[in-house]
Amino acid sequence: MRPAVEKLVAAWGIAWVSLLLGRAIWRLTPWALEPWTEDLMTTGQKGIYVVWLVANAYLEGYRGFQLRFSPRVVSRAVYLGENPRPLWLILALPFCMSLFHSTRRQMTVSWVFIGALILLIWWVRSLPQPWRGIIDGGVVLGLAWGQLVIWGLFARYLLGHPVAPPNDLPLKKTGAEAAAVG
């Protein structure tokens, strides 16, 4: 496949993940800002908000996104560009998020994380302000960090820097191994 087409297909995967993260950032930002704009917090709650931001910047932004999720998304998007298959193209978002065609361990981690995230979102929505805003503030910071890292890594790829191949693809069986198993 031509390099320009490979990059376009990889951009398709990046766009879907960016759309998912961007939508969450867009929807949560007003909730995160409301405690500040409506003066809903005590001095202690403002301190908790700031500490929560710092904790999320490190735990979610740096450790979760920068070191793990974002490089894996870009790596899988580049792999998708180099190895396009019709179903993978249609399902670019779950493919780039390692929800299928991944090692059993990574798929389990990804699916359990999605399930836990849905439960957490449901719980946080029930919280009153300023607590919902405090939690959403940290989440918005972490998501924005992850989005910027994805875009930065993908921009480097577009400029010609190599991207490590995904380390979570299922192992391919050789002809002899497949015959012995099947």
C-alpha positions as CSV (number, residue, x, y, z in Angstrom):
1,M,0.0,0.0,0.0
2,R,1.2,3.5,-0.7
3,P,2.5,5.5,2.3
4,A,0.0,8.3,1.8
5,V,-2.9,5.8,2.0
6,E,-1.4,4.1,5.0
7,K,-1.2,7.5,6.8
8,L,-4.8,8.3,5.8
9,V,-6.1,5.0,7.2
10,A,-4.0,5.5,10.4
11,A,-5.6,9.0,10.7
12,W,-9.0,7.4,10.4
13,G,-8.3,5.3,13.6
14,I,-6.8,8.4,15.4
15,A,-9.9,10.4,14.4
16,W,-12.3,8.0,16.0
17,V,-10.4,7.8,19.3
18,S,-10.0,11.6,19.2
19,L,-13.8,12.0,18.6
20,L,-14.5,9.7,21.6
21,L,-12.1,11.6,23.9
22,G,-13.1,15.0,22.6
23,R,-16.8,14.3,23.1
24,A,-16.1,13.4,26.7
25,I,-14.0,16.5,27.3
26,W,-16.7,18.7,25.7
27,R,-19.5,17.2,27.8
28,L,-17.6,17.2,31.1
29,T,-15.9,20.6,30.9
30,P,-19.0,22.6,31.9
31,W,-19.5,20.4,34.9
32,A,-15.9,20.8,35.9
33,L,-16.0,24.6,35.6
34,E,-19.3,25.1,37.4
35,P,-18.0,24.9,40.9
36,W,-15.6,27.8,40.0
37,T,-17.9,29.9,37.9
38,E,-20.8,29.6,40.3
39,D,-18.6,29.9,43.5
40,L,-19.9,26.6,44.9
41,M,-16.8,25.6,46.8
42,T,-15.4,26.3,50.2
43,T,-11.7,27.0,50.6
44,G,-11.1,23.3,51.6
45,Q,-13.0,22.1,48.6
46,K,-10.9,24.3,46.3
47,G,-7.8,22.7,47.9
48,I,-9.3,19.2,47.2
49,Y,-10.0,20.2,43.6
50,V,-6.4,21.3,43.1
51,V,-5.0,18.2,44.7
52,W,-7.3,16.1,42.6
53,L,-6.1,17.9,39.5
54,V,-2.5,17.2,40.3
55,A,-3.2,13.5,41.2
56,N,-5.1,13.1,37.9
57,A,-2.4,14.8,35.9
58,Y,0.1,12.3,37.2
59,L,-2.0,9.1,37.5
60,E,-4.5,9.4,34.6
61,G,-2.6,11.9,32.3
62,Y,1.0,10.8,32.6
63,R,0.9,7.2,33.8
64,G,-2.4,6.1,32.2
65,F,-2.4,8.0,28.9
66,Q,1.1,9.1,28.1
67,L,2.9,5.8,29.1
68,R,0.2,3.3,28.1
69,F,-3.0,4.1,26.3
70,S,-1.9,6.9,23.9
71,P,1.2,5.1,22.5
72,R,-0.8,1.9,22.1
73,V,-3.6,3.8,20.2
74,V,-1.1,5.4,17.8
75,S,0.8,2.1,17.3
76,R,-2.4,0.2,16.5
77,A,-3.6,3.0,14.2
78,V,-0.3,2.8,12.3
79,Y,-0.6,-1.0,12.2
80,L,-4.2,-0.5,10.8
81,G,-2.8,1.7,8.1
82,E,-0.2,-0.8,7.2
83,N,-2.5,-3.8,7.4
84,P,-6.0,-2.6,6.5
85,R,-8.9,-5.1,6.6
86,P,-12.5,-4.1,5.8
87,L,-13.8,-5.1,9.2
88,W,-10.9,-3.4,11.1
89,L,-11.6,-0.2,9.1
90,I,-15.2,-0.2,10.0
91,L,-14.3,-1.0,13.7
92,A,-11.3,1.4,13.8
93,L,-12.3,2.8,17.2
94,P,-12.5,-0.6,19.1
95,F,-9.5,-1.8,17.1
96,C,-7.3,1.1,18.2
97,M,-8.5,0.7,21.8
98,S,-7.4,-3.0,21.8
99,L,-11.0,-4.2,22.3
100,F,-10.4,-6.9,19.6
101,H,-7.5,-8.5,17.7
102,S,-5.3,-8.2,20.7
103,T,-3.8,-10.6,23.3
104,R,-6.3,-12.2,25.7
105,R,-4.7,-10.3,28.6
106,Q,-5.0,-6.9,26.9
107,M,-8.5,-7.5,25.7
108,T,-9.5,-8.5,29.2
109,V,-7.9,-5.4,30.7
110,S,-9.6,-3.2,28.0
111,W,-13.0,-4.6,28.4
112,V,-12.9,-4.7,32.3
113,F,-11.7,-1.0,32.2
114,I,-14.6,0.0,29.9
115,G,-17.1,-1.8,32.2
116,A,-15.7,-0.2,35.3
117,L,-15.6,3.2,33.6
118,I,-19.3,3.0,32.7
119,L,-20.1,2.2,36.3
120,L,-17.9,5.0,37.6
121,I,-19.6,7.5,35.1
122,W,-23.0,6.4,36.3
123,W,-22.0,6.9,39.9
124,V,-20.3,10.3,39.4
125,R,-23.4,11.6,37.5
126,S,-25.4,11.1,40.7
127,L,-23.1,13.3,42.8
128,P,-24.1,16.8,43.7
129,Q,-21.9,19.9,42.9
130,P,-19.2,20.7,43.8
131,W,-18.1,17.0,44.1
132,R,-19.2,16.1,40.6
133,G,-17.3,19.1,39.3
134,I,-14.2,18.3,41.3
135,I,-14.1,14.7,40.0
136,D,-14.9,15.8,36.4
137,G,-12.2,18.5,36.6
138,G,-9.5,15.8,37.1
139,V,-11.0,13.6,34.4
140,V,-11.1,16.5,31.9
141,L,-7.4,17.2,32.6
142,G,-6.5,13.5,32.2
143,L,-8.5,13.1,29.0
144,A,-7.1,16.3,27.5
145,W,-3.5,15.2,28.4
146,G,-4.2,11.9,26.6
147,Q,-5.7,13.6,23.6
148,L,-2.6,15.8,23.3
149,V,-0.2,12.9,23.6
150,I,-2.1,11.0,20.9
151,W,-1.9,14.0,18.6
152,G,1.8,14.6,19.4
153,L,2.8,11.0,18.7
154,F,0.7,10.8,15.6
155,A,2.2,14.1,14.3
156,R,5.7,12.7,14.9
157,Y,4.7,9.6,12.8
158,L,3.4,11.9,10.0
159,L,6.7,13.7,10.1
160,G,8.5,10.4,9.4
161,H,9.5,9.2,12.9
162,P,9.1,5.5,13.4
163,V,6.3,4.1,15.6
164,A,7.0,0.9,17.5
165,P,4.8,-2.0,16.4
166,P,1.9,-2.9,18.7
167,N,3.0,-5.2,21.5
168,D,-0.5,-6.5,22.1
169,L,-1.3,-8.3,18.8
170,P,-2.1,-12.0,19.1
171,L,0.7,-14.3,18.2
172,K,0.7,-15.6,14.7
173,K,0.9,-19.4,14.5
174,T,3.3,-20.9,12.0
175,G,2.0,-23.4,9.5
176,A,3.3,-26.3,11.6
177,E,1.8,-25.0,14.8
178,A,-1.6,-24.4,13.1
179,A,-1.6,-27.9,11.7
180,A,-0.7,-29.4,15.1
181,V,-3.4,-27.5,16.9
182,G,-6.1,-27.9,14.1
